[in-house]
Every structure is written in structure tokens, then in C-alpha cells.
Amino acid sequence: MLDAVIVGGGPNGLTAAITLASAGKRVMVLEAGPTVGGGARTAELTLPGIRHDVCSAVHPLGIGSPVLSALPLSQHGLAWAHPPVAMAHPLDGGRAGVLTRDLDETVDGLGSDGAPWRATFGSVAARWNDSVRLALAAPLAALRTPIAGARFGRLALQPATMLVRRFSTPEGRALVAGIAAHAAAPLSTVGTAGVALTLGAAAHTVGWPVAVGGSGAITEAMAAHLVSLGGEIRTDATVTTWSDLPEARVIVFDTGPAAAAAILGDRLSRYSRRAYRRFRHGPGVFKLDVALDGPIPWANASCRLAGTVHVGGTYEEITAAERAVAAGEHPERPFVISSQPLVADPGRAPQGTHVLWAYCHVPARSRLNMTERIFDQFERFAPGFRDRVVAVSARGPAELEADNANLVGGDITGGALSVRGLMARPSLFRPYKAGRGAFICSSSTPPGAGVHGMCGWHAARAALRELG
Ligand SMILES: Cc1cc2nc3c(=O)[nH]c(=O)nc-3n(C[C@H](O)[C@H](O)[C@H](O)COP(=O)(O)OP(=O)(O)OC[C@H]3O[C@@H](n4cnc5c(N)ncnc54)[C@H](O)[C@@H]3O)c2cc1C
């Protein structure tokens, strides 16, 4: 009999499997798709020879993950590549806020906002181990390190709208707003400052790298490591009912709470059933992968060197766009998170061609094609952009969910960021336990979205306590 079956081979499922296999347990991963990887895969989505990141593209949380960084993934082919500029945020008139790995350089570029940037992001970066441990730890872990917890928590639990008040230039305010908007929630939501602080400080410590060859290299290396530990992986193996599962002492679900509940049926504990019923997903995304016949003609020179470019204009515009999505509307001028991976990793496409990865938030289950609105935003800051476009792959919430059942309604964050979504993810006291012999390890558990594997690690440790 197997010790553990893991349903789903995303970064968290693979981390759970590796953690259990490292402890000497017999482990099998069942993955619905034709390959493992979930939210970290790479494929030729537009033209032959051009490799696009199907979901995740930029990995501050991957390189900064205490668990992933401790695995021998480089022995299985994983290498990180850093762009010259971590992130740039263009504004009208050829201006831009620029975030680099070098704190002094970022501070110098921000003029009068340099000092508040150093005091805010620089000080979190200086205590990176405290802040990242807190951001990635299980809920209530901050209580174990009360002083560091209180210091970081006081800032992080704020809405980003409060954090932005420390800054006065359009560049500084737009930088903070753009990073906070990764939360996929209105910037007035508690905890959005924490997203900005974690990702902003990461730029000055671990950087915002891409994986050489594409994000699939991360999960391919994890899968290879798992197999080297004796773990087994079965692909094209969708689990829909309990009878699809081989006999095992524990089952670990790298799925959303609703999918786990449907498979577990009466095996789901009463406590988890109540919590899962109240669980809410976030908005959807509309994703574009574009092949171009040359680099994007950004008006601002720093944008041409940036791995990530936040395309949405001023703080006020980003706030309005994210508020509109939360109200069920499609912003005329969406806030677009984009990556140009070839700036750091030129080998992904034949010479002369370029790759753009971009998405904007849309209401859950939206059916509207946002391609033209996204292209308008690029044309605004990079005149001549449209002329460079050679091929486009566009996917809305329905296509994303069809590709990966965890992206419920197009939600890429594994659950809404809200007070409840922060504290009870998916339940307050036993977030990883679903029932006797059943655990959940997806990004619907703490610490939430991102390719960091921490949810899988926490869940596997809970499972190991039961396995003995
Ligand atoms: C468009 C997009 C952009 C993103 N950008 C970034 C980024 O730049 N950086 C970053 O760090 N993160 C990013 N993310 C988020 C990141 O991809 C996720 O947070 C992360 O992949 C979550 O890992 P997971 O293992 O919890 O779930 P997933 O990665 O979603 O994996 C779940 C796996 O389980 C499988 N599965 C589901 N149900 C079943 C079933 N019933 N039976 C068998 N298998 C099943 C799925 O097929 C999938 O392979 C992005 C996500 C998306 C979609």
C-alpha cells in the first residue's frame, strides 16, 4: 500500500510529494494534465520554436522560497536568469518608475520618493528573513516571533492605499500600486500592502528572475527530483471520485477546496465542510501570449531592459481598474502585468523574434475578449507595438479553467484576498487538514498564491504527523 497519494502535480503537489518521499514514504502523484507543472509550465502557444510560459513567468517567491531553495533543483536543470531591471512601470510622456535589484539605484531613480522607498521597502528587505518567513509561514506563526511579527504585520496588514500615502511622486505611487495589484483585489483591501512589501522587498534581496528555458523548468526539475527519491508520477490521471484513488494511508489534494470536498464526500470533516462552503474565489484573469518580430518599442529606455513591466498608468488609474473588476466591470484601461522573458533568457525564441506574456484582471467567469484593450495600453506606452505583433494566443477564465481545474472562474490566486481569505484559508485552525487521512496543499491554503511550494511543504508536514 502507498503511504500517500497526491492529487495534482502543481508546484505545491510536487513539494508535498518530495517532502513525504524525503521522509521515506511511498508516494504517488496523480495529475490530470498530460504533464505535471500546473501553474508552472512552458509550451509553444503561438508559433513553433517560441516557448511561452503557460501560467507563471516571474519568480521572486520561487528563488526566495525557503523550501525550493533548499532542494537540489539545479542538479535537475533549473537555473535562474535575472533581467537588468526587475520591473519598470511606464507613465505617459516617456517617464517610468524603475525597480532594480540594487536598492541605491532604485532610491536614486525615485527622486524625492527615494527616502520613503528606502525607509519602507529597504527596511523590509534588510529584515528579509523575518519578513519572508512570516509571509510564507503557516497562519498564526507570527505569534511565535511577536516582535518581528508585530513590526512587519503592522505595515503588511494595511491596505495599499495607506502605504501609497508615504509616496508623493507619480513614479513612486505607481510602483507601489502596481506591485500591490498582484493581490487581485481593490487596493483598499487589508493585506494588499503586505503583497507590495513582500514582492517589493524581494526585488532588493532575491530578485525577480525567470527560469532559464521557461517556468516549466522549475516543475520539471521538481518532478525529476521526486522520481530520484522513488516517487511515482502518473499523468492524464484525473481524479473525480474516491474510487479513482489507489489505496493509500493519506490523500493530499493539490486542488481547490470544492474539488477536494467533491472527491472526499462524507470523508470530509464537519469542520472543513463548513469552512469550504464559505470559501470564496477571487476575480478571473484574461491572459495573452504574444509572438513579436522584435522587442517592444517602449518610449522609456528602462522598460526595454525590464523583465516585468506594469502597464496601467498612474496610481489613480490602477486603483480605478482594480475597483472596477471587483464591482464586476471590465475596465476600459485595464492594469496589465506583463513580462518580456527574453530580456533575461534570450534562448526561448529564435533570433529576431520576441515573446510577451501579459494578463489583466477581469470579473470571475468573464467572457469578454480583452485583447484590444490590453493592446491599447501597450500602444500607449510603446507606440508602434501593434506593428510588431506576429501571433497571439488569448485565453479568458473559461479556457484557463479548462486547462487547469484549480483556476476556478479564472482565479489564479487560489482564493480571494480578503480578511476571511487571509485568516481562514480555507479554514482558521486546521488549514491543511480536510478529514481523517485527508489533507489539502494547494494555493487555497497559507501562504497562498505563487510558485514557492510552501503550501505543499506545510501540508506534507501535517500529513507526516499523522503517518508517524
Ligand atoms: C496566468 C497565471 C500567471 C501567474 N503568474 C505567476 C508568476 O508570475 N509568479 C508566481 O509565482 N506565480 C504565478 N502564478 C500563480 C502560480 O502559478 C500558482 O499560485 C501556483 O502554480 C499554485 O500551485 P499549486 O500547486 O497550488 O496549484 P496548480 O499549479 O494550479 O497545480 C494544480 C495541479 O493539479 C491538477 N489537478 C487539479 N484537479 C485535479 C484532479 N481532480 N485530478 C488530478 N489532477 C488535478 C491540475 O491539472 C494542476 O496541474 C500565476 C498563475 C497563472 C494562472
PDBQT file of the ligand as one rigid body, heavy atoms in Angstrom, charges set to zero:
ROOT
HETATM    1  C1  LIG A 501      -1.816  33.182 -15.700  1.00  0.00    +0.000 C 
HETATM    2  C2  LIG A 501      -1.071  32.960 -14.414  1.00  0.00    +0.000 A 
HETATM    3  C3  LIG A 501       0.035  33.739 -14.105  1.00  0.00    +0.000 A 
HETATM    4  C4  LIG A 501       0.748  33.529 -12.926  1.00  0.00    +0.000 A 
HETATM    5  N1  LIG A 501       1.897  34.236 -12.692  1.00  0.00    +0.000 NA
HETATM    6  C5  LIG A 501       2.690  33.904 -11.646  1.00  0.00    +0.000 A 
HETATM    7  C6  LIG A 501       4.005  34.406 -11.546  1.00  0.00    +0.000 A 
HETATM    8  O1  LIG A 501       4.483  35.123 -12.429  1.00  0.00    +0.000 OA
HETATM    9  N2  LIG A 501       4.746  34.045 -10.455  1.00  0.00    +0.000 N 
HETATM   10  C7  LIG A 501       4.270  33.190  -9.497  1.00  0.00    +0.000 A 
HETATM   11  O2  LIG A 501       4.991  32.890  -8.523  1.00  0.00    +0.000 OA
HETATM   12  N3  LIG A 501       3.021  32.678  -9.591  1.00  0.00    +0.000 NA
HETATM   13  C8  LIG A 501       2.238  32.993 -10.646  1.00  0.00    +0.000 A 
HETATM   14  N4  LIG A 501       1.006  32.402 -10.801  1.00  0.00    +0.000 N 
HETATM   15  C9  LIG A 501       0.449  31.622  -9.695  1.00  0.00    +0.000 C 
HETATM   16  C10 LIG A 501       1.023  30.206  -9.613  1.00  0.00    +0.000 C 
HETATM   17  O3  LIG A 501       1.039  29.610 -10.875  1.00  0.00    +0.000 OA
HETATM   18  C11 LIG A 501       0.171  29.401  -8.642  1.00  0.00    +0.000 C 
HETATM   19  O4  LIG A 501      -0.003  30.092  -7.431  1.00  0.00    +0.000 OA
HETATM   20  C12 LIG A 501       0.809  28.045  -8.350  1.00  0.00    +0.000 C 
HETATM   21  O5  LIG A 501       1.015  27.326  -9.540  1.00  0.00    +0.000 OA
HETATM   22  C13 LIG A 501      -0.090  27.258  -7.409  1.00  0.00    +0.000 C 
HETATM   23  O6  LIG A 501       0.436  25.967  -7.288  1.00  0.00    +0.000 OA
HETATM   24  P1  LIG A 501      -0.492  24.747  -6.846  1.00  0.00    +0.000 P 
HETATM   25  O7  LIG A 501       0.381  23.547  -6.848  1.00  0.00    +0.000 OA
HETATM   26  O8  LIG A 501      -1.229  25.118  -5.625  1.00  0.00    +0.000 OA
HETATM   27  O9  LIG A 501      -1.609  24.601  -7.982  1.00  0.00    +0.000 OA
HETATM   28  P2  LIG A 501      -1.504  24.483  -9.611  1.00  0.00    +0.000 P 
HETATM   29  O10 LIG A 501      -0.179  24.997 -10.002  1.00  0.00    +0.000 OA
HETATM   30  O11 LIG A 501      -2.705  25.115 -10.097  1.00  0.00    +0.000 OA
HETATM   31  O12 LIG A 501      -1.493  22.918  -9.829  1.00  0.00    +0.000 OA
HETATM   32  C14 LIG A 501      -2.613  22.129  -9.594  1.00  0.00    +0.000 C 
HETATM   33  C15 LIG A 501      -2.466  20.867 -10.438  1.00  0.00    +0.000 C 
HETATM   34  O13 LIG A 501      -3.467  19.933 -10.037  1.00  0.00    +0.000 OA
HETATM   35  C16 LIG A 501      -4.051  19.349 -11.179  1.00  0.00    +0.000 C 
HETATM   36  N5  LIG A 501      -5.396  18.923 -10.816  1.00  0.00    +0.000 N 
HETATM   37  C17 LIG A 501      -6.428  19.720 -10.440  1.00  0.00    +0.000 A 
HETATM   38  N6  LIG A 501      -7.508  18.963 -10.158  1.00  0.00    +0.000 NA
HETATM   39  C18 LIG A 501      -7.137  17.667 -10.359  1.00  0.00    +0.000 A 
HETATM   40  C19 LIG A 501      -7.820  16.412 -10.232  1.00  0.00    +0.000 A 
HETATM   41  N7  LIG A 501      -9.112  16.349  -9.849  1.00  0.00    +0.000 N 
HETATM   42  N8  LIG A 501      -7.143  15.278 -10.543  1.00  0.00    +0.000 NA
HETATM   43  C20 LIG A 501      -5.832  15.314 -10.902  1.00  0.00    +0.000 A 
HETATM   44  N9  LIG A 501      -5.146  16.479 -11.045  1.00  0.00    +0.000 NA
HETATM   45  C21 LIG A 501      -5.797  17.636 -10.778  1.00  0.00    +0.000 A 
HETATM   46  C22 LIG A 501      -4.019  20.447 -12.219  1.00  0.00    +0.000 C 
HETATM   47  O14 LIG A 501      -4.101  19.928 -13.542  1.00  0.00    +0.000 OA
HETATM   48  C23 LIG A 501      -2.679  21.122 -11.920  1.00  0.00    +0.000 C 
HETATM   49  O15 LIG A 501      -1.640  20.532 -12.649  1.00  0.00    +0.000 OA
HETATM   50  C24 LIG A 501       0.301  32.556 -11.992  1.00  0.00    +0.000 A 
HETATM   51  C25 LIG A 501      -0.815  31.769 -12.306  1.00  0.00    +0.000 A 
HETATM   52  C26 LIG A 501      -1.471  31.933 -13.516  1.00  0.00    +0.000 A 
HETATM   53  C27 LIG A 501      -2.607  31.019 -13.871  1.00  0.00    +0.000 C 
ENDROOT
TORSDOF 0
